[in-house]
Amino acid sequence: MTPGKTRTHLVWDWNGTLLDDIHAVIHATNAAFAEVELAPLTLEQYRETYCVPIPRFYERLLGRQPTAAEWERMDDIFHRYYAERRVGCGLTAGAEELLAQWKLAGHSQSILSMYGHEHLVPVVRGYGIESHFVRVDGRTGPSGGSKALHMERHFEALARAGEISPENSVVIGDAVDDAVAAAHVGARAVLYTGGSHSRSSLLAAGVPVVDSLGEAVALAETFSA
C-alpha cells in the first residue's frame, strides 16, 4: 500500500450484486403480481420500474397503494417463490475471485443486504465465501423498506470491531437505494448494472455505474485517500 493511503473497506450488497439472482427475483415478483391480477413483467420492464420501498414499486404498477392485506399476501408469495428459485442461483461471474483477492491484498469487506438476516447468513455460508467478510448483516424487522438505517447500524458495528469508517468505505450494489444508503452514512458508492435497475435508472443516482464487479472493485481502489 502506498504510504499515506488508507485502506478501502468494501460493503457488498448481496441480491443482484454478489448473487446472480435477478431471474429468480422476477419469477417471484410475477408470482406475487398474479395475486392482484397484475400482468407479468419482463426483465427490462422490471429494471425500468423497480424502486424502494417495495410498496411504492407495487403502487407504480397497481395505480394505487396496495392494501395492508394485499401487501402481506404479495410479500409472503414473493418470498416463498424466491426461496424455491434461489437454490439454483450462482454467484455473479468473477465474484469469488474478487473477494479472495481483496482479502489477500489486506483489505476488509462486509455484506449488508435487505435479505432477512436469519436467511442471509446460512446462504452466504453455503456458497463458501463467509470467511472473506469481517461482518455479514441482513435485514432485521419488516421487509420492503430502505437500506439507510440498516447501513447506519452496519457501520456502528464495524466501528466497534475495528478501524472501519464510512469515509474510507465504498458500497457496491445494484440499486439506487444502495447509493442513497451510502450517502446517508457518508460512504461512496458504485452501482452495478447486472441486478435490479436499468443503467439509466442507476445513472440518476449520480454515482459511478459499471457493468461488472471487476470494474466496481477497480474503481473502488482509486478512491483510497
LINTA-V102070 format. One record per backbone hydrogen bond with DSSP energy under -0.5 kcal/mol. NH is the residue of the N-H (numbers start at 1). CO is the residue of the C=O. E is the energy in kcal/mol with one decimal. If there is no record, write none. Layout:
<<NH & CO & E> <NH & CO & E>>
//
This chain:
<<5 & 2 & -1.9> <9 & 168 & -2.4> <10 & 108 & -1.7> <11 & 170 & -2.6> <12 & 10 & -0.6> <12 & 110 & -3.3> <13 & 172 & -2.4> <16 & 19 & -1.8> <17 & 14 & -1.8> <18 & 13 & -1.0> <19 & 14 & -2.7> <20 & 18 & -0.6> <20 & 90 & -2.3> <21 & 19 & -1.7> <25 & 21 & -2.3> <26 & 22 & -2.3> <27 & 23 & -2.1> <28 & 24 & -2.3> <29 & 25 & -2.6> <30 & 26 & -2.7> <31 & 27 & -1.6> <32 & 28 & -2.0> <33 & 29 & -2.5> <34 & 30 & -1.8> <35 & 31 & -0.6> <35 & 32 & -0.9> <36 & 32 & -0.5> <36 & 33 & -1.5> <37 & 34 & -1.2> <38 & 33 & -2.4> <46 & 42 & -2.6> <47 & 43 & -2.4> <48 & 44 & -1.7> <49 & 45 & -1.4> <49 & 46 & -0.5> <50 & 46 & -2.8> <53 & 144 & -0.7> <54 & 144 & -1.9> <56 & 53 & -1.5> <57 & 53 & -1.1> <58 & 54 & -2.3> <59 & 55 & -2.1> <60 & 56 & -2.0> <61 & 57 & -0.9> <61 & 58 & -0.5> <62 & 58 & -2.7> <63 & 59 & -2.5> <71 & 67 & -2.9> <72 & 68 & -2.2> <73 & 69 & -2.2> <74 & 70 & -3.0> <75 & 71 & -2.8> <76 & 72 & -2.1> <77 & 73 & -2.5> <78 & 74 & -2.7> <79 & 75 & -2.3> <80 & 76 & -2.0> <81 & 77 & -2.6> <82 & 78 & -2.8> <83 & 79 & -2.1> <84 & 80 & -1.4> <85 & 81 & -1.7> <86 & 82 & -2.9> <87 & 83 & -0.8> <88 & 85 & -1.7> <89 & 86 & -2.2> <92 & 18 & -2.8> <95 & 92 & -2.6> <98 & 94 & -2.2> <99 & 95 & -2.6> <100 & 96 & -2.1> <101 & 97 & -2.6> <102 & 98 & -2.4> <103 & 99 & -2.0> <104 & 100 & -2.5> <105 & 101 & -1.8> <106 & 103 & -1.9> <107 & 102 & -2.0> <110 & 10 & -2.4> <111 & 135 & -2.2> <112 & 12 & -2.5> <113 & 137 & -2.4> <117 & 139 & -2.7> <119 & 116 & -1.2> <120 & 116 & -2.9> <121 & 117 & -1.9> <123 & 119 & -1.6> <124 & 120 & -2.9> <125 & 121 & -2.2> <126 & 122 & -2.1> <127 & 123 & -1.1> <127 & 124 & -0.6> <128 & 125 & -1.6> <129 & 124 & -1.3> <132 & 129 & -1.9> <133 & 130 & -1.8> <134 & 109 & -2.7> <135 & 109 & -0.6> <137 & 111 & -2.8> <139 & 115 & -2.0> <151 & 147 & -2.5> <152 & 148 & -1.8> <153 & 149 & -2.0> <154 & 150 & -2.3> <155 & 151 & -2.3> <156 & 152 & -1.8> <157 & 153 & -2.2> <158 & 154 & -2.2> <159 & 155 & -2.4> <160 & 156 & -1.5> <161 & 157 & -1.4> <162 & 158 & -1.2> <164 & 162 & -1.7> <168 & 165 & -1.1> <169 & 166 & -2.0> <170 & 9 & -2.6> <171 & 188 & -2.7> <172 & 11 & -2.6> <172 & 170 & -0.5> <173 & 171 & -0.6> <173 & 190 & -1.8> <178 & 175 & -1.3> <179 & 175 & -1.0> <179 & 176 & -0.5> <180 & 176 & -2.2> <181 & 177 & -2.6> <182 & 178 & -2.1> <183 & 179 & -2.5> <184 & 180 & -1.9> <185 & 181 & -1.0> <185 & 182 & -0.7> <186 & 182 & -1.0> <187 & 182 & -2.8> <188 & 169 & -2.0> <190 & 171 & -2.6> <191 & 208 & -2.6> <192 & 173 & -2.9> <193 & 210 & -2.1> <195 & 192 & -0.7> <197 & 174 & -0.8> <198 & 47 & -1.5> <202 & 198 & -2.2> <203 & 199 & -2.6> <204 & 200 & -1.1> <205 & 202 & -2.0> <206 & 203 & -1.7> <208 & 189 & -0.6> <210 & 191 & -2.9> <216 & 212 & -1.6> <217 & 213 & -2.4> <218 & 214 & -2.4> <219 & 215 & -2.3> <220 & 216 & -2.2> <221 & 217 & -2.0> <222 & 218 & -0.8> <222 & 219 & -0.7> <223 & 220 & -1.3> <224 & 221 & -1.1>>
//
